[in-house]
Amino acid sequence: MKIYNSLTRRKDSFRPIKAKRVGMYVCGPTVYDQAHLGHARAAYIFEVIRTYLEYQGYKVKFVKNITDVDDKIIAQAKKEFPTQEIDKACAQVAKKYTRRYYEDMDALGIRHASIRPFATKHIGQMVKYIAGLIKKGYAYESEGSVYFDVRKFKEYGALSGQDIEAMRSAARIEKDEKKKDQLDFALWKKAKEDEPFWMSPWGAGRPGWHIECSVMSSKYLGNEFDIHGGGRDLIFPHHENEIAQSRCYSGKTFARVWLHNGLLTINGQKMAKSLGNFVSIRDFLKNNVPEVMKIFFLSAHYRSPIDYNDRSIDGAKKSLERFQVFYSNLLEKLDSASMTPEADITTEQIKTFKNLFDEAMEDDFNTPKALAALYAMISFCNKSVINYEDSMKRRILNDANSLLNKCGRVFGIDFSRFASKKDDDLSVVTEITRRKLLREQGNFSEADQIRKKLEAKGIILEDTKEGTTWRRKV
């Protein structure tokens, strides 16, 4: 397996620290507002990566933090709960939007991380960590705040590939007289009036943003672990600063592999709350099933940007319908009671497509190519399986079903749920039978009314030489 490492800028062979065990840390949300599709892309991408590693036999310890103290949370607290004490108001905002975030993840069918640490639950460890950096000479106190001395870390800029002067310009840092160098970043912020604070050796204050991830990742995964992930927008300054403070504190490598997903745009513009052009997860799900979003995200490589627009979502719906139609046909041709969802694949024909899927995913999690392998399998089954004798045809289709289920589990998609024909769908079958009789009698007008009535309920009919099949609209 080869994975593109943002630190080395190349695809490297993946070799975890411990055999068949992976420690993975991903920067989680700052909980001050509802989550949008940009958050969903990051959450889904790293869930697919996690699940594929499990598919390959790795035991994954997956940590994703919650930032529950931040300038944006403070501003939102003052807006939503203006009469309450600020610490209580901030806690309420964080609790409210943390709950909504996980409700959104549940609605999308994205599993929670193995460990979900909150920043405010680790303030004591952050204070000790900062004190350790001061003792080692990498940080200094100034007027009640503590700053990391960037020039003490000679490798600063390795992740973002910039020199210090270029980064100073890119960061648009406001001049701060308390700093030795304007690129130095805050580890501890002196308390301001009407903000939550904690006590420390340097006085009342709160931790800087970057320190929380170093502290929580090392607490749960150790000072050296396998994978650190996040959005491309976090490379500088957040991840650059994490590397600096973590390596200086422990003397260890910190994260071995850095993965960064491309950003989501909407009609060509970055999707962001600050720009007011975001689509919330909840609004998306009012008109779409989660699988549409997943197919949309899978259609682009995780490192590439992807644009959200009507055309791309329509394309994702058509792709999902392609799977749906195929799976419906599978159920028509096979006895579902005798099908094993993820049985071993024995036929050479379907093994070919499984190998293509695995090769794509092992090449830096190339989901577009992995999807293409499944599309190729569908085309093969639709065009070629009819030429085989019944016994071989059945084996091939059973293996195709098994592969769809295996790959669907990696992608968090249950392809069968749209094609299910259970007893509670008997009324649909009854209407199809009545329509068939009406057509045989030449009463096409009334038969067409049945089709329209079913379409209004989200049931799509497909007339074939073998009869009429149906599927649910995605």
C-alpha positions in Angstrom: 0.0 0.0 0.0 1.3 3.4 -1.0 0.0 6.7 0.6 0.9 10.2 -0.4 2.6 11.9 2.5 2.2 15.7 2.6 5.5 15.9 4.5 7.6 14.0 2.0 5.6 15.1 -1.0 5.6 11.6 -2.5 3.8 8.3 -2.3 5.5 6.2 0.4 5.0 2.6 1.2 2.8 2.4 4.3 4.5 0.6 7.2 2.8 1.1 10.6 4.9 1.3 13.8 3.2 -1.8 15.1 2.3 -4.7 12.7 -1.3 -4.7 11.7 -2.1 -1.8 14.1 -2.7 1.8 13.1 -2.8 4.9 15.2 -4.7 7.7 13.4 -5.5 11.2 14.5 -7.7 13.6 12.6 -8.5 17.2 13.5 -12.2 17.4 14.3 -14.7 20.2 14.3 -14.8 23.5 16.2 -18.4 23.3 17.6 -19.9 26.7 17.2 -22.4 26.2 14.4 -24.1 23.6 12.2 -21.9 21.3 10.1 -21.8 21.8 6.3 -20.8 19.5 3.4 -17.1 20.6 3.7 -17.1 19.0 7.2 -18.9 16.0 5.8 -16.2 15.5 3.1 -13.4 15.4 5.6 -15.3 13.1 8.0 -16.3 10.8 5.2 -12.9 10.6 3.6 -11.1 9.6 6.8 -13.9 7.1 7.6 -13.3 5.5 4.2 -9.5 5.4 4.8 -10.1 3.9 8.3 -12.5 1.3 7.0 -10.3 0.3 4.1 -7.4 -0.3 6.6 -9.8 -2.5 8.6 -10.8 -4.3 5.4 -7.1 -5.1 4.9 -6.8 -6.5 8.4 -5.5 -3.6 10.4 -6.8 -2.7 13.9 -7.3 1.1 13.8 -7.3 3.3 16.8 -8.9 6.4 15.5 -8.9 9.7 17.5 -10.8 12.8 16.4 -10.9 15.8 18.7 -13.6 18.3 19.5 -12.5 21.9 19.8 -14.9 23.3 22.4 -13.1 26.5 23.4 -12.3 29.0 20.6 -12.9 32.7 19.6 -15.8 31.6 17.4 -17.4 29.7 20.2 -17.1 32.7 22.5 -18.7 35.0 19.9 -21.5 32.5 19.3 -22.1 32.2 23.0 -22.5 35.9 23.4 -24.9 35.9 20.5 -27.1 33.0 21.6 -26.9 33.4 25.4 -26.2 37.1 26.1 -27.5 37.0 29.7 -25.6 34.1 30.9 -22.1 33.9 32.4 -19.6 33.5 29.6 -18.2 30.1 30.7 -21.7 28.6 31.0 -22.8 30.2 27.7 -19.7 28.7 25.9 -20.3 25.3 27.4 -23.9 25.4 26.2 -22.9 26.4 22.7 -20.3 23.6 22.6 -22.7 21.0 23.9 -25.5 22.0 21.5 -23.3 21.9 18.3 -21.4 18.8 19.4 -24.7 17.0 19.7 -25.8 18.3 16.3 -22.5 17.3 14.7 -22.8 13.7 15.9 -26.5 13.6 14.9 -25.4 14.7 11.4 -22.7 12.0 11.3 -25.3 9.4 12.4 -27.7 10.6 9.7 -24.9 10.2 7.1 -24.0 6.7 8.4 -20.4 7.8 9.4 -19.1 6.0 12.4 -17.8 7.9 15.4 -14.1 7.9 16.2 -12.7 5.3 18.6 -11.8 8.2 21.0 -13.4 11.7 20.9 -11.5 14.0 23.3 -12.7 17.5 24.2 -10.1 20.3 24.5 -11.6 21.6 27.7 -11.1 18.2 29.4 -7.3 18.3 28.8 -6.4 21.8 30.0 -4.2 20.4 32.8 -2.2 18.3 30.4 -1.8 21.3 28.1 -0.4 23.5 30.9 2.1 20.8 31.7 3.1 20.4 28.1 3.6 24.2 27.7 5.7 24.2 30.9 7.8 21.5 29.4 8.4 23.5 26.2 9.5 26.5 28.3 11.8 24.4 30.4 13.4 23.0 27.2 14.0 26.5 25.9 11.5 26.4 23.0 8.8 28.7 24.5 8.7 31.9 26.5 6.3 33.7 28.7 5.4 37.3 27.9 2.9 39.5 29.8 0.8 36.5 30.9 0.8 34.7 27.5 3.2 32.0 26.3 4.6 31.8 22.8 6.5 29.1 20.9 9.9 30.4 19.6 9.7 29.4 15.9 13.3 30.1 15.1 14.4 27.6 17.7 13.0 24.8 15.5 15.2 24.5 12.5 12.8 22.3 10.5 9.9 24.9 10.7 8.3 25.1 7.3 9.0 21.5 6.1 5.3 20.6 5.9 4.1 23.7 4.0 7.3 23.9 1.9 7.9 27.6 2.7 10.7 29.5 4.3 9.9 31.6 7.4 9.8 34.9 5.5 7.3 33.6 3.0 5.1 32.1 5.8 5.1 35.4 7.7 3.7 37.1 4.6 1.1 34.4 3.8 -0.2 34.3 7.4 -1.0 38.0 7.4 0.1 38.2 11.1 -0.8 41.3 13.0 2.1 42.9 14.8 2.2 41.9 18.5 4.8 43.6 20.7 4.6 40.8 23.2 6.3 38.4 20.7 10.0 38.1 20.0 9.2 37.3 16.4 5.8 37.9 14.7 5.7 34.3 13.4 5.8 33.0 17.0 2.5 31.4 17.9 0.5 31.4 21.1 0.6 28.3 23.4 -1.3 30.1 26.1 -3.4 33.2 25.8 -3.8 35.7 28.6 -7.4 36.0 29.7 -9.4 38.9 28.3 -12.4 40.4 29.9 -15.7 38.5 29.4 -14.0 35.3 28.2 -13.7 31.8 29.8 -10.4 31.2 31.5 -8.4 28.6 33.4 -5.6 29.2 35.9 -1.9 28.4 35.0 1.6 29.3 36.3 1.4 32.4 33.9 -1.9 33.6 35.2 -5.5 33.2 34.0 -6.0 32.3 30.4 -6.8 29.6 27.9 -4.8 27.4 25.5 -3.9 28.3 22.0 -5.6 26.3 19.2 -2.5 24.3 18.1 -1.4 23.0 21.4 -4.6 21.0 21.9 -4.0 18.6 19.1 -0.4 17.9 20.1 -1.5 17.1 23.7 -4.5 15.0 22.8 -2.8 13.0 20.0 0.2 12.2 22.2 -2.1 11.3 25.2 -4.0 8.7 23.2 -1.6 7.6 20.5 1.8 8.3 22.0 4.5 10.7 20.9 4.9 8.9 17.6 2.0 7.5 15.6 1.2 6.5 12.1 -1.3 8.9 10.5 -2.4 12.5 11.1 -5.1 13.8 8.9 -7.1 17.0 8.2 -8.1 19.4 5.5 -5.6 21.0 3.2 -6.4 24.4 4.7 -4.8 23.1 8.0 -1.3 22.6 6.6 -0.3 26.1 7.6 -0.3 27.2 10.3 -2.1 24.5 12.3 -0.2 21.4 11.3 3.1 23.1 10.8 2.8 24.4 14.4 1.8 21.0 15.7 4.9 19.4 14.2 7.2 22.1 15.7 5.9 22.0 19.3 5.5 18.2 19.3 9.0 17.4 18.1 10.5 19.9 20.4 8.6 18.6 23.4 9.2 14.8 22.9 12.2 14.6 20.6 10.2 12.0 18.6 9.0 12.1 14.9 5.3 12.8 15.9 3.1 11.7 13.0 4.8 9.6 10.4 2.3 10.2 7.6 0.4 13.4 6.9 -2.9 13.1 4.9 -4.7 16.2 3.7 -8.0 16.2 1.8 -8.8 18.7 -0.9 -11.4 21.4 -0.2 -15.0 21.6 -1.3 -16.2 24.5 -3.4 -19.7 25.5 -4.4 -20.1 26.6 -8.0 -16.4 27.3 -8.1 -16.1 29.2 -4.8 -14.7 27.9 -1.5 -17.6 26.6 0.7 -17.2 28.4 4.1 -19.5 29.7 6.8 -17.6 33.0 6.7 -18.6 33.5 3.0 -22.2 32.5 3.7 -22.3 30.0 0.8 -22.3 26.7 2.6 -24.8 23.9 2.3 -25.5 22.4 5.7 -25.6 18.6 6.1 -29.2 18.9 7.3 -30.3 20.9 4.3 -28.6 18.5 1.9 -30.4 15.5 3.5 -33.8 17.1 3.1 -33.7 16.3 -0.6 -31.0 13.6 -0.9 -30.2 10.3 0.6 -26.7 10.0 2.2 -25.4 7.7 -0.5 -25.7 10.5 -3.1 -23.2 12.5 -1.1 -20.9 9.6 -0.7 -20.9 8.7 -4.4 -20.3 12.4 -5.1 -17.2 12.5 -2.8 -15.9 9.1 -4.1 -15.9 10.4 -7.7 -12.9 12.7 -6.9 -9.6 11.7 -5.4 -9.5 12.7 -1.8 -6.5 15.1 -2.3 -8.3 16.9 -5.1 -10.7 19.8 -4.8 -14.3 19.0 -5.7 -17.0 21.4 -6.8 -20.6 21.1 -5.5 -23.2 22.0 -8.1 -26.5 20.7 -9.5 -24.7 18.9 -12.4 -22.3 17.0 -10.1 -25.1 15.9 -7.7 -27.3 14.8 -10.6 -24.3 12.7 -11.8 -24.0 11.1 -8.4 -27.6 10.2 -8.4 -27.3 8.6 -11.8 -24.3 6.6 -10.6 -26.2 5.4 -7.5 -29.1 4.4 -9.7 -26.8 2.3 -11.8 -25.9 0.3 -8.7 -29.5 0.2 -7.7 -30.7 -1.2 -11.0 -28.0 -3.8 -11.1 -28.7 -4.9 -7.5 -32.4 -5.1 -8.3 -31.6 -7.4 -11.3 -29.4 -9.5 -9.0 -32.3 -10.1 -6.7 -34.5 -11.0 -9.6 -32.1 -13.6 -10.8 -30.9 -15.0 -7.4 -32.6 -16.5 -4.4 -31.8 -13.8 -1.8 -32.3 -16.3 1.0 -29.3 -18.4 -0.2 -27.0 -15.4 -0.8 -24.1 -14.9 1.6 -23.5 -11.1 1.8 -19.7 -11.2 2.0 -18.8 -14.8 1.0 -15.4 -15.6 -0.5 -15.1 -14.8 -4.2 -14.3 -17.9 -6.2 -14.8 -17.1 -9.9 -11.9 -15.7 -11.8 -14.2 -13.2 -13.6 -15.1 -11.4 -10.4 -11.7 -11.8 -8.8 -10.4 -9.6 -11.6 -12.6 -6.7 -10.5 -11.8 -7.3 -6.9 -8.1 -7.0 -7.7 -8.7 -3.8 -9.6 -10.6 -2.4 -6.6 -7.9 -3.3 -4.2 -5.1 -2.0 -6.5 -6.9 1.4 -6.8 -7.4 1.7 -3.0 -3.9 0.7 -2.2 -2.6 3.4 -4.6 -3.3 6.3 -2.2 -7.0 5.4 -1.7 -7.9 6.2 -5.4 -11.7 6.0 -5.0 -12.5 7.1 -8.6 -10.6 4.1 -9.9 -12.1 1.9 -7.3 -15.6 3.0 -8.4 -14.6 2.4 -12.0 -13.7 -1.2 -11.1 -17.3 -1.7 -9.8 -18.8 -0.1 -12.9 -16.8 -2.4 -15.1 -18.1 -5.4 -13.1 -21.6 -4.2 -13.6 -21.1 -3.8 -17.4 -19.5 -7.3 -17.6 -22.4 -8.9 -15.7 -25.0 -7.1 -17.8 -23.4 -8.0 -21.1 -21.5 -11.3 -20.7 -23.0 -13.4 -17.9 -26.0 -14.3 -20.0 -23.7 -16.4 -22.2 -22.7 -18.7 -19.3 -24.5 -21.9 -18.3 -26.9 -21.5 -15.3 -24.6 -23.0 -12.7 -21.6 -20.7 -13.7 -24.0 -17.7 -14.1 -25.2 -18.2 -10.6 -21.7 -18.4 -9.2 -20.6 -15.3 -11.0 -23.7 -13.3 -9.8 -23.2 -14.5 -6.3 -19.6 -13.4 -6.4 -20.7 -10.0 -7.8 -23.1 -9.7 -4.9 -20.4 -10.5 -2.5 -18.0 -8.0 -4.0 -20.6 -5.2 -3.9 -21.2 -5.9 -0.3 -17.5 -5.9 0.6 -16.8 -2.7 -1.3 -20.0 -1.1 -0.1 -18.9 -1.7 3.5 -15.6 0.1 2.7 -17.6 3.0 1.3 -20.3 3.0 3.9 -22.9 2.2 1.3 -25.5 -0.6 1.5 -26.3 -1.0 -2.2 -29.1 -3.5 -1.4 -31.3 -1.2 0.6 -32.6 0.6 -2.4 -33.5 -2.6 -4.2 -35.1 -4.5 -1.3 -38.5 -6.1 -2.2 -39.8 -7.1 1.2 -43.3 -8.1 2.2 -44.2 -4.6 3.1 -43.8 -3.7 -0.6 -46.5 -6.0 -1.6 -48.8 -3.1 -2.5 -46.2 -2.0 -5.2 -46.2 -5.5 -6.7 -50.0 -5.5 -6.7 -50.1 -2.2 -8.6 -47.5 -3.5 -11.1 -49.7 -6.6 -11.7 -52.8 -4.5 -12.2 -50.9 -2.2 -14.6 -49.8 -5.3 -16.6 -53.4 -6.5 -16.9 -54.5 -3.0 -18.1 -51.8 -2.9 -20.7 -52.8 -6.4 -21.9 -56.4 -5.1 -22.2 -55.2 -2.1 -24.2 -56.1 0.4 -21.5 -52.8 2.3 -21.7 -54.2 5.5 -20.2 -55.2 4.0 -16.9 -52.0 1.9 -16.9 -50.0 5.1 -17.3 -51.8 6.7 -14.3 -50.5 3.8 -12.1 -47.0 4.5 -13.3 -47.4 8.2 -12.4 -48.9 7.4 -9.0 -46.0 5.1 -8.2 -43.5 7.7 -9.4 -45.1 10.3 -7.0 -44.3 7.8 -4.2 -40.7 7.5 -5.4 -41.2 4.2 -7.2 -39.6 3.9 -10.7 -40.8 1.2 -13.1 -38.5 -0.4 -15.7 -40.3 -2.3 -18.5 -38.0 -5.0 -19.9 -38.4 -8.1 -22.2 -38.6 -10.2 -19.1 -41.3 -8.1 -17.5 -41.6 -5.0 -15.3 -39.1 -4.4 -12.5 -39.1 -1.5 -10.0 -36.8 0.5 -7.8 -36.9 3.3 -5.3 -35.9 6.7 -6.5 -32.6 7.9 -4.9 
